[in-house]
Amino acid sequence: MKYKKLSLITLGCPKNLVDSETILALLGEENYILTDSHKEADIIIVNTCGFIKAAEKESIEIIKKLCNGKRKGQKIVVYGCLVNRYGKESPSIKGVDMLVEGGNPALLVDVIKDANKKFVSAGCPEVETYPRIISTYPYAYIKISDGCDNFCSYCLIPKIRGRLRSRSIKDIVREAKDIENMGIREIILVAQDTGNYGRDIAGKCLLDKLLLELSQLNFFWLRIMYMHPAHLTERVLEVMAEKHNICKYLDIPLQHIHPDILKKMNRPLIDYNTLVDRIRKTVPDIKLRTTFIVGFPGEKETHFKILTDFIREKEFDRLGVFRYSKEEGTPAFNLEDPVDEETKEEREKIVMELQRRISRKKLKKMVGKKLDVLVEGKDGDYFTGRTEFDAPEIDGTVYIKTKKILKPGDICKVQIISADDYDLYGKDY
């Protein structure tokens, strides 16, 4: 076939990024050439996010901009969650040539080669192992499952991505070995809920067994993201504590703390105080990341105060907050007693200011400590990197002052000499 130039834009979460890396590898095998220039590209693929209104808006704005600048003969393919959400009813944008549901990268490749269909449904295929072009060196994401069985009342993921479908441990380990051979230093396990991994295969969580297998490989770090609080087992915590190369870091979105709101969210009514204490007792020195939603329908000032009191007491190391987004198609869409946007914004600001002070206090305690830092780049006179307590893109950065020449993927021994609200500053030792 004639060589064709391809441009791919990825929006949304790391799980989407994994899909994009697979698409690039599969199209590369078909002699397509990747280009950063949208003008030069024969085909532009937009791997969309459609989880909430803000993500949907971003996707649509980018697609419209591409269509407005489209040249003759160029094809624009809209792929992924936005199409999964709306199907054939996806927002009509003049200039879009194909709509392809996400979840099956190999299907997308076939569709692009054929290029005769306007809309293609992917269904809910098994999560297969495909070749990938890793775009995030010196770390890489590994998607261990797709879909979700939790059915939180505000969330569209089961509708967009389908029910839980876990990959086999054998396939994941095989992919990890391939990534290891590329010189990647850190792998990050992602899924809609890593704590539910394997439940569809074995009727129980298999994450502990997967961690034991992966910890035998030669990665410097192994990180776990997106852990549903109801699915964190004691055995997973024990494995985290035992294995030196599993980051003492856990991303465990709680979303709220008050039982009234948790019930409306269809979230587990468990004792979060005890859960946080148990995690910290089993895995000493662990750093915890969580997220909360403010402004959910029915959230009163009393509910919000209990939430902020909990945040103040537990002092999470990393914390994100989202304003509730009313999404059509979710059970929460029709809930009464909505919270106005001004109140949502004010509550978001209160939580983030509270967390800013907590983060500053905690990072000040890191001054004087000596830490391993994974080098990722350079910013002015400083080399930049992360500790095991920081996930890429969302957590803090370590700024390193050194006379050495460091390169991405190096592990630098750093003594922390100062800190600000979210970042650390250090020198090599």
N, C-alpha and C positions, 0 to 999 in steps of 0.2 A: 504494500500500500504506500501511498504518498505520505511522507512525513508531515505531521500536522503539529502546530504549536498550541499549547494548552496553558491556560491560566486558571488557578484554583484559589478561591477565597474561602477561608474557614471562619465561621462565626460560632459563638457559644462556648461550650465547655470542653475540657480535655478529651471527653469521649468522642466528641465530634472531630477533634484533631486526629485521634487514632484512625477514625474512618477516612479522613482526608489523606493521611499518610499511606493508607492501604490503596486508595484510589490512584494516587500518584504512581505507586509501584506497579499496579496492574496495567495502567495506561502506558507506563514506560516500557513494559513488556510488549506492548502493541505498537511500539515505535512512535509514540507521541513525545513531543519535546516540551519540557516545562519552561515557561517564560514568566517574568515578573511584569511584563508590559501587556496591559489589557488591549492596547491598540494593535500590537503585533499578533495577539492570540487569535487562532482560528475558532477556538472553543473556549468559552469562559464558564466555569462551574462555580456556583455559589452554594456552599454547604451551609444551610441555614439553621438558625435556632428559632423556635416558635413557642418557647416554654411560657413566657409571660409577654404582656403587651409591649414592654420596652424592647425586648429581644425581637419581637415580631416587627416592630416599627423600624429597628435598625436594619433588619434583613430587607424589608421592602424599600427603604431609602437607598440602600446600596444597589439593589436590583434595578430600580428606576434610573439611577445615575448611569449604570452600565448600559441600559437600553437606550438612554438618550444619546450616548456617545457611540452607539453601535455602528460599525461600518458594514458595507455591503459584503455579504457572504459569511459574516461572522455569526456564530450560534451561541446563544446564552441558555444554559441549563440550570434550572433551579432544583436543588436536591436537598433532602434531609427533613428535619423536624417540621418546618413550616408546611411542607407538602404533606407530611404524615398527619398533621393536625387538620388540614382543610381538604385534602384530597383534590378532586376535580374542581372543588369550590375555592381553591387557593386564590388569593387576591389577583385579579386580572391586571396584568401589566403588559402594555403593548411592547412587543419586541422579544418577549420570552419565547423560546422555541420548544423547550421541553420541561415538563414537571415530573420529577422522579422521586418517589418516596425513599427515605433512607432506611438503612438496616441491611442492605445487600450490595456491597461495593461491586461485586462481580456482575450483578445485573446492570448497574449503571454503565459499566464498561461495554457490555453487549448493546445497550440502548444507544450509546454514543456512536458505536460502530455502524449500527443500523440507521439511526437518525430519522426514522419515519413516523414515530409515535409522538403525540402531544403530551400524553399522561401515562405514567407507568406505575402500577401498584407493586410494592415489594412484599406485602404480607408480613409475616413474622418468622423469618427464617432462623435456623439455628445459627449460633455465633461461631463462625468458622475461622480457622487460622489462615491468613493470607500473608504474602510478602508485604513489607512496609519500607517506606523511606523515612527514616527517623529525622525529624526536623528540629529537635529540641536539645541536641547535644550540649552538655554532658549527661543529661538525664533523658528518660523515656517513660512514657505511660504504657501500661499494659491493661487492656480492658478484660476483666475476668468474667463478666456476664453482661447481658443486656436486658432491658425491660425491668418491670417492678411489680411486686405483688402487695405493696403496702396500702395503696389506695387512700392516701391522705386527701382530705376533702377539698383542698385548694389546688391540687396538683393534677396536671394533664399527662404525666409521664406514662402511666399504663395505657392511655389512649393513643399516645404518640408513638411509644416504643414497644408496646405490647407487654405481655406477662414475662415473668422472670425466665431467662434462658441462660444457664451457666455453661461455660466451657469446661472441658475435662482438665483435670490437673496435668495430665500428660501433655495436652496441647499447649497449655500455658507455659509449662516448663520448657518445652521445645522452643517456643517463641523466645522465652527469656534467655536461653542459651544462644540463640542467634543474635540477640541484642547484646549479650555479653561479649560475643566475638567482635562486635563493632567498637568495643572500647568504651561503652557507656558505663558510667560510674554509679548511677542511681536509677532504680526502677520504682515507679509509683503505681500502685494498684488502684484502679478506678472501676466504678460500676455505679448504677443508680443506688445500690445498697450493698457495699462489700460484705456486711455482716450476714447477709442472706445467701452468700455464695454457696452453691452446692445443694441448697435445700430442695430444688426441683429434681436433682439427680439422686440424692441419698436420703431425703427426708429430714436432713439435719444440716447444720452449718459445717462446711468442709474447709473454712478459711484457715483453721489451725494447721491442718494437714498440708495445705498449699504453702503456708508460710514456712513450715519445716523443710519442704522440698526446695523452695526458692532460696532459703537462707544458706543452703549448702553451696550455692554458686558464688562467684567471686565479685559480686557487686559490693561496693563500699557501703551503700545504703539501700534499704528497702523500706518504702513508705506506704502507709495505708490511708486512703481518703474515703469520705462518704460512708461513715459507719452509722447505721441506724441504732439508736440507743437501746431499743428492745432486743437487738440481735447480737449484742456484744457478749461473748461467752467468757467465762473465767479462764478456759483453756487458751483462748486467743491471747488474753492478757499475760498468761504464764509464758507462752512462747515469746511474746514481745520482750518480756523481762529476761528470758534466758539467752536469746540470740543477740550477740553484740552488733550485728549489722542490720538489725531491724530498728529503724529510727524510734527513739523514745518520744514519739509524737503521734497524736491521734486526732483526726478530724471527725467529730461526732455531733452533727447538727441536732440541737434539741428543739428549736423552733418556738417553744414557749415553756412556761413553768406552771401556770395556773391550771388546775383541773378543769375549770369551766371552759377555758379556751382550748385545751388539749382535746376535750371531748368533741367540740365543734370541728376541730381539725382532723378528727379521727386518728389522733396520735396516741401512743401508749400512756396509760396512767400509771407510771412507775415512780418510785421515789428517786428523783434526780439528785437530791442531796447525797443519799447513800451511794448512788452510782458513781458520782464524781469522786467521792471519798475512797470508794473501792478501787477505782482505776489508779488513783494516786498512791494507794497503799501497795497494790500489787506491782506497779511499775514505778519505782522511785525515780524522781527527777523528770517524769514525763511532762511534756508540754501539751496542753489541750487547746484545740481550736473548736469553736462552735459557731452556730448562726441562730439568730432569732428573727421572727416575723413580728412586726408591730402593726397595730391598726387592723387586726383581724375583726370581722363583724362581732359585735358584742363585747369587745375589749374596753372595759371601764377603767377609770383612773385607779381603782383599787387593784384590778388585775395587773395593770402596768407597774404600779408601785411594788407589788410582790415580785414581779419580774426583775426590776432594777435592784431590789434588795438582794435577790438571789445572785445577780451578777456581781454586786458589790462584795458579797460574802465569799463567793467561790473564786473570784479573781482568775478568770480564764486568761491564758497566755495570749491567745489570738481569738478575735471575735468579729463576726460580721453581722450586719443587721439589714433586713429588707423590709420595705413598706409593702403591706399586703396588696396584691394585684388581683382584682376581680376578673376571673377568666371564665368565659362562657364554655359550658361543657363540663364544668366541675360541680360537685354537690354544693360547694360553698357559694356558688354563683347566686343562688336564690336565698341565702341566709338574710334574715332581717337584722335591724339595728346596725347599719353600716357606720364606719368611722370616717369622718370627712378627711380630705387630703391634707388640709392644714394641720390637723391633729397628728396624722401619720408622720408628716415631715418633722413636726416638733418632737415627737417621741423618738424618731430616728436620731435626731441631733442629740437628745439627752443621753441615749444609750452610747452613742459613739464618743461623746465627751467623757462619759464615765469610763469607757474602755480605754480612751487615750491616757487618762490618769493612771489606770491600773497598769497598762503596758509600760508607761514611763517608769513607774516604780519597780516593776519586775526587771526591766532591762538594766536599770541602775545597779541591781544586784549582780548582774553579769560582769560588771567592771572588775578587772583583775583576774578573771578566769582565763584559762587557756583552752581553746576550742579548735577542733578540726573544722576547716571551712572548705567547701567545694567551690573552686574558682569558676566563674562563668563569663567574666569579661573585664572591661576597664571603663572607668568613668573619670575623665580628667587625669589627675595625678594618682587616683586610687584604683587598685584592682577591686573587683566586686565578686561576691560569692554569698553562699548560704551555709548556715549550720544545719545540723540534723533536725533542729527545731523549727525550721522554716521551709514551707512548701513553695515551689516556684510560682511567680506571678501574683500570689495573694498575700504572702507574709513578708517579713522584713529582709533587709540586705545587710551584709557585713562589708564595710569599706576598709580595705587593707592598705596600709602604708608600708612599702618595702622597696629595697633597691634591687631585689631579684626580678627577673623577667618571668612572669607567670603566664600560663596559658589555660584556656578552658579545659576542665577535666583534672587539673592539678588539685591535690589536697594540700592545703597550706595550714601549718600550725600557727594560730593567731592568738596573741594575748590582747584581750579587750581593754581598751584604755578610756573609752567614753561611750555614751549612749544618748539617744534622743527619744522621741516618742515611740518610734517603731524600728529604728535601725541601730546597728552597733558599729563602732569604729575601733580598729585594732592595728597592731603591728606584728610582723612575723617574728618568731623566736626560734 
